[in-house]
Structure formats: structure tokens, C-alpha cells
Amino acid sequence: MSQSDSDECFVLHQRSYSETSIIAEIFTRKNGKVSMIAKGAKKPKSKFFGYLVPFHKLNINFSGRSELKTITNIDRDLTKTDSTLTKTSYSLLYVNELLIKLLPKDAQQEELFLLYEKFLNAVNKKNNLELVLRNFELDLLDMLGYGFDFNYEIENQAPIESNSHYLFVSERGFKKTDRSNLLGKDIINMKHRKLEMVPSHHLKEITKKAISMCLDGKDLSSREIFKSLKK
């Protein structure tokens, strides 16, 4: 067993292990995404009971030489827990699922950790949820190397023109066309993250296509949860 290490982190997902323990996917500041076991965490008298809650930053101690680390201590603020399933919590579940599927294990991603923390803070401040989510998606795509060119169209590498019309092509970028109502000025505003000036349906369509490409077309279970919320 290695010496205990400490880190700031967020819980992305957890599952039961045996009758009393929990295995969690943890997004840490210094170590990236790490699998950890909290032994006895399901016991009401455990020091971990009720602490492994997503969307709250934890200070955590852990140890172990294997791929599965062992949690030895958790510290967090218990005063802000909200278990109500809402559109906001769906969005948080969706973002967590993206990180689980897209982040490599045990690779430091401090810049992305800070982006995720910034996203949660914006959600907690009750900022416009759609714009906060679209900002996060675009920045996530850039950080993971899936971003696209906002400066030039894909056919002739001509600069994007404010009053011309374009179509977003997955894995490539923006193609000039007369068969779309996406304007060049919308693309330029996306580049500068002036998303409040871009029609929301364009934003959602573009990020959904780009993220689906990253996931190889696999659907997300959080989308099924949201469908049930809308019924």
C-alpha cells in the first residue's frame, strides 16, 4: 500500500460493491479520472456515509498502488445537498456522463477540472442554464482536441463571412451553402463565446452533432432521464 495522497475532486459516478462498499469514478485535480473504493460507505455509521455525492467539491485522501485506489478520508460541505431531479440536475448528470466517457483514466486534466468547477459555480449562481451548458460543451470539445475551425469554411478555406449562410458538417466544420439559415455572424459569435447572440437551436444542434461524433454515435443514458422528465 502506498503512502496516502490527497487531492481536490468531484464524484462523477458511483456503484455498489459488495453489500457495504461503493466504487466511484472520481475526477481529481492532480490525477485526472480515477476509480476509487470507499469501503463500508453504505453503512450508516461509516465516516463516508452520505459523502460521495456528485456536484460538490471534495477534499479526499486515498492510497493504493493498483488502478483501483482506496479512499481513506473525505471532507466536504454537507449544507448544499439537493437530491431533487430537475432540468438542472439532468444537465449536471449529462455533463458527468460526458466526462466519464471522454476522459482517459489516470491522466492529469487540471485545465478541464477548473472548467468543470467553473461550470458548477455558474449553475449554482442560477445563470442561464442553456448558455452555461453550451459554453461548457464548446470549451470541452476544444480542450479534448475535438474543436472545429470558426475562421474558415471547409470547401475553399475562405474566411467566414458575416452575412453568408453555412451548414455544420460533423468532423469537418462549416460549409457555405444556400440551404441553411445559420449565418456567418452566428459562427463568429460562437468563436468569441457571445452565445447569447446566437439562436439557441443552432447552438444545440451544432454541439449535439460534435459531441455525438466524439462518442462514436453512442447515446447517453442521461438523455433518456431527461425524456422522462419532460413527460
C-alpha angles and dihedrals in degrees: 000000000000126000114280116269129199133211145157112254152157128226111240099178141346138196136185119266117192116329097303112023138076131213113206136187103229126195105210129189097228103027105034120220112359133174112229137178123219104200115217092001093140093060112099091225093051118115086229097051110127094358101100094080121144126238095035122098113242133197104219139184120203141164141192142104097227127082089261109067125201120234112227101174140006129195125184144139108269096189100086104052115136118178097180112124107230139148087272094053089047089056090050092049089049093053092047091051090051091053092047092053100039105037119087115229122260094003118129112246103169094151090054091044089057091046090053091048090049089050093052091048091052091050091049090052088058093241118166100298097207093052093044090052095046091049090052093048093051093046091046091053091050094048094049093048097253097108122125136222114271093178106061137033116240103237104057102004089242117158116266108262120215097227099037124098124242142186122214112233116196115244091010117053136233124353123196112240143148091225098077136065094212105117128210090240088061090055091048090050089050090053091054091041092242087143096156086071094055122083106257095228091058092050093049094046093050097047092043091053093046094048093045087056090053090051093049090243095301114145123235121239090219088067089060089053090053091050089057091049091056094053 
